[in-house]
Amino acid sequence: MRGGPLNVTAVLEKARLSQALVSKHLKLLTIAGVVQRRPEGSLVFYAVNDNAVFKLMAQAEKLLLASRRQQLDAVAARDQRACIEVTTSPALDGFPNPPDHHRQDDPWQQGPEQHNSQ
């Protein structure tokens, strides 16, 4: 609705949401005074009452993106710490290191005839 009034069909095409969901939100936005409803023949057009709404939406989007970025950074840091803790855990003392796939004496890399001959 940034470019001006839209009928419900146009809103549906732009929003790519179900008709029921768009109708519900348009009704709530009308009740809240954010949009204005104007019937024209068999069509109903909706328009934003105050273009400051778009500035508010842009600011809200920036805040949500920043919050999401912080959450993702926190998860990445936690996962990195967990990985370091697991690989340096005293609980792993006494366990051999993972097999070196380039070692000649690794029984897991030898064929059955080589393994049985040892």
RADA-V670963 format. One record per residue. N is the residue number from 1. RES is the residue in one letter. PHI is phi in degrees with one decimal (* if undefined). D_CENTER is the distance of its C-alpha to the mean C-alpha in whole Angstrom. Layout:
n = <N & N>
res = <RES & RES>
phi = <PHI & PHI>
d_center = <D_CENTER & D_CENTER>
This chain:
n = <1 & 2 & 3 & 4 & 5 & 6 & 7 & 8 & 9 & 10 & 11 & 12 & 13 & 14 & 15 & 16 & 17 & 18 & 19 & 20 & 21 & 22 & 23 & 24 & 25 & 26 & 27 & 28 & 29 & 30 & 31 & 32 & 33 & 34 & 35 & 36 & 37 & 38 & 39 & 40 & 41 & 42 & 43 & 44 & 45 & 46 & 47 & 48 & 49 & 50 & 51 & 52 & 53 & 54 & 55 & 56 & 57 & 58 & 59 & 60 & 61 & 62 & 63 & 64 & 65 & 66 & 67 & 68 & 69 & 70 & 71 & 72 & 73 & 74 & 75 & 76 & 77 & 78 & 79 & 80 & 81 & 82 & 83 & 84 & 85 & 86 & 87 & 88 & 89 & 90 & 91 & 92 & 93 & 94 & 95 & 96 & 97 & 98 & 99 & 100 & 101 & 102 & 103 & 104 & 105 & 106 & 107 & 108 & 109 & 110 & 111 & 112 & 113 & 114 & 115 & 116 & 117 & 118>
res = <M & R & G & G & P & L & N & V & T & A & V & L & E & K & A & R & L & S & Q & A & L & V & S & K & H & L & K & L & L & T & I & A & G & V & V & Q & R & R & P & E & G & S & L & V & F & Y & A & V & N & D & N & A & V & F & K & L & M & A & Q & A & E & K & L & L & L & A & S & R & R & Q & Q & L & D & A & V & A & A & R & D & Q & R & A & C & I & E & V & T & T & S & P & A & L & D & G & F & P & N & P & P & D & H & H & R & Q & D & D & P & W & Q & Q & G & P & E & Q & H & N & S & Q>
phi = <* & -62.3 & -84.7 & 131.3 & -60.5 & -131.3 & -84.0 & -59.9 & -59.4 & -65.9 & -63.0 & -59.2 & -64.2 & -73.8 & -80.7 & 55.3 & -120.3 & -69.9 & -61.3 & -62.7 & -67.6 & -63.1 & -61.2 & -61.9 & -68.4 & -62.6 & -63.2 & -65.2 & -66.4 & -68.0 & -60.3 & -75.1 & 83.5 & -79.1 & -120.7 & -114.4 & -101.7 & -137.0 & -71.7 & -138.1 & 64.2 & -88.0 & -105.6 & -123.7 & -107.2 & -123.6 & -140.0 & -74.4 & -71.2 & -138.7 & -65.3 & -63.2 & -58.4 & -68.1 & -66.4 & -61.1 & -64.3 & -63.9 & -66.0 & -62.1 & -63.0 & -61.1 & -65.1 & -65.4 & -65.0 & -64.0 & -64.2 & -64.0 & -62.9 & -63.2 & -62.2 & -65.0 & -63.3 & -64.3 & -65.2 & -62.5 & -65.5 & -62.7 & -64.4 & -65.6 & -62.6 & -64.0 & -63.7 & -64.6 & -63.1 & -67.9 & -73.7 & -112.9 & -69.0 & -61.7 & -63.1 & -89.4 & -60.1 & 93.8 & -87.4 & -68.4 & -65.5 & -56.1 & -57.9 & -89.5 & -70.2 & -106.7 & -77.9 & -78.5 & -92.4 & -79.5 & -62.4 & -74.5 & -95.8 & -83.8 & -72.9 & -59.7 & -68.2 & -71.6 & -65.8 & -71.3 & -77.5 & -84.4>
d_center = <25 & 25 & 28 & 30 & 31 & 29 & 30 & 28 & 28 & 27 & 24 & 23 & 23 & 21 & 18 & 18 & 18 & 21 & 24 & 24 & 21 & 22 & 26 & 24 & 22 & 25 & 28 & 26 & 26 & 29 & 30 & 29 & 30 & 27 & 28 & 32 & 33 & 36 & 37 & 39 & 41 & 39 & 36 & 34 & 32 & 30 & 30 & 28 & 31 & 30 & 28 & 27 & 24 & 23 & 23 & 22 & 18 & 18 & 19 & 16 & 13 & 15 & 15 & 11 & 10 & 13 & 12 & 8 & 10 & 13 & 11 & 10 & 13 & 15 & 13 & 15 & 18 & 18 & 18 & 20 & 23 & 23 & 23 & 26 & 27 & 28 & 29 & 32 & 32 & 36 & 35 & 35 & 39 & 41 & 39 & 39 & 37 & 35 & 37 & 38 & 38 & 40 & 43 & 46 & 47 & 44 & 45 & 41 & 42 & 45 & 47 & 48 & 52 & 51 & 50 & 53 & 55 & 54>
